[in-house]
């Protein structure tokens, strides 16, 4: 987080990213090697988790790390009418339907 200590949401996002990356990186090919992945949020207009997942995958690919597979993220939401919204904005993500 930019302005405050990490909260539950940030820690949850970090844990999901860590588990996803650890599942695909073939670390046994490079024992005793540490991999540090830094993702910096410059702006958040919605779909932040899927954006972070996609950035992490591209970063691992760009670094040339051996991966067992590729991964990606996409955010979907349901609006009040039950229609699927792809890549929702922050406001659309926060709307709760009864």
C-alpha positions as CSV (number, residue, x, y, z in Angstrom):
1,X,0.0,0.0,0.0
2,X,1.1,3.5,-0.7
3,X,-0.2,5.5,2.2
4,X,-1.0,3.2,5.1
5,X,0.1,-0.1,6.6
6,X,-0.9,-3.3,4.7
7,X,-4.4,-4.4,5.6
8,X,-6.3,-7.6,5.3
9,X,-7.1,-7.0,1.6
10,X,-3.5,-6.4,0.7
11,X,-2.2,-9.4,2.7
12,X,-4.9,-11.6,1.1
13,X,-3.9,-10.4,-2.4
14,X,-0.2,-11.0,-1.6
15,X,-0.9,-14.5,-0.4
16,X,-2.9,-15.4,-3.5
17,X,-0.1,-14.0,-5.8
18,X,2.5,-15.9,-3.8
19,X,0.7,-19.2,-4.0
20,X,0.0,-18.8,-7.7
21,X,3.6,-18.0,-8.5
22,X,5.0,-20.8,-6.3
23,X,2.7,-23.3,-8.1
24,X,4.1,-22.6,-11.5
25,X,7.8,-21.6,-11.0
26,X,10.0,-24.7,-11.4
27,X,12.2,-23.9,-8.4
28,X,13.7,-27.3,-8.3
29,X,15.8,-26.4,-11.3
30,X,17.6,-23.7,-9.4
31,X,18.0,-24.8,-5.7
32,X,19.0,-22.2,-3.1
33,X,17.8,-19.4,-5.3
34,X,15.5,-16.6,-4.0
35,X,13.0,-15.0,-6.3
36,X,11.6,-11.6,-5.4
37,X,8.7,-10.2,-7.4
38,X,7.7,-6.6,-6.7
39,X,4.4,-5.2,-8.0
40,X,3.7,-1.6,-7.5
41,X,0.2,-0.3,-7.9
42,X,0.3,3.0,-9.8
43,X,-3.4,3.4,-10.0
44,X,-6.5,1.3,-9.3
45,X,-9.5,1.8,-11.6
46,X,-10.8,-1.7,-10.8
47,X,-9.9,-5.3,-11.4
48,X,-6.7,-4.9,-9.4
49,X,-6.2,-8.6,-8.5
50,X,-6.4,-9.8,-12.1
51,X,-4.1,-7.0,-13.2
52,X,-1.6,-8.0,-10.5
53,X,-1.8,-11.7,-11.6
54,X,-1.2,-10.8,-15.2
55,X,1.7,-8.4,-14.3
56,X,3.3,-11.2,-12.2
57,X,3.0,-13.7,-15.0
58,X,4.6,-11.3,-17.5
59,X,7.3,-10.4,-15.1
60,X,8.2,-14.1,-14.5
61,X,8.2,-14.7,-18.3
62,X,10.3,-11.6,-18.9
63,X,12.9,-12.7,-16.3
64,X,13.2,-16.0,-18.2
65,X,12.3,-18.2,-15.2
66,X,11.3,-21.8,-16.0
67,X,7.5,-22.2,-15.5
68,X,5.4,-25.3,-15.6
69,X,2.5,-23.3,-17.1
70,X,1.2,-19.8,-17.7
71,X,-1.6,-18.2,-15.7
72,X,-3.8,-15.1,-16.1
73,X,-6.5,-13.4,-14.2
74,X,-9.8,-11.8,-15.3
75,X,-12.4,-10.1,-13.1
76,X,-16.1,-10.6,-13.7
77,X,-19.0,-9.1,-11.8
78,X,-22.8,-9.3,-11.9
79,X,-24.7,-6.1,-12.1
80,X,-28.1,-5.4,-10.5
81,X,-29.9,-6.9,-13.5
82,X,-27.8,-10.1,-13.4
83,X,-25.7,-9.2,-16.5
84,X,-22.0,-10.1,-16.5
85,X,-19.7,-7.2,-16.4
86,X,-16.1,-7.9,-17.6
87,X,-13.3,-5.7,-16.2
88,X,-15.5,-3.8,-13.7
89,X,-14.5,-0.4,-12.3
90,X,-13.8,0.1,-8.6
91,X,-17.3,1.5,-8.1
92,X,-18.9,-1.6,-9.9
93,X,-16.9,-3.9,-7.7
94,X,-18.1,-2.2,-4.5
95,X,-21.8,-2.2,-5.4
96,X,-23.6,-4.9,-3.3
97,X,-26.8,-6.3,-4.5
98,X,-29.4,-7.6,-2.1
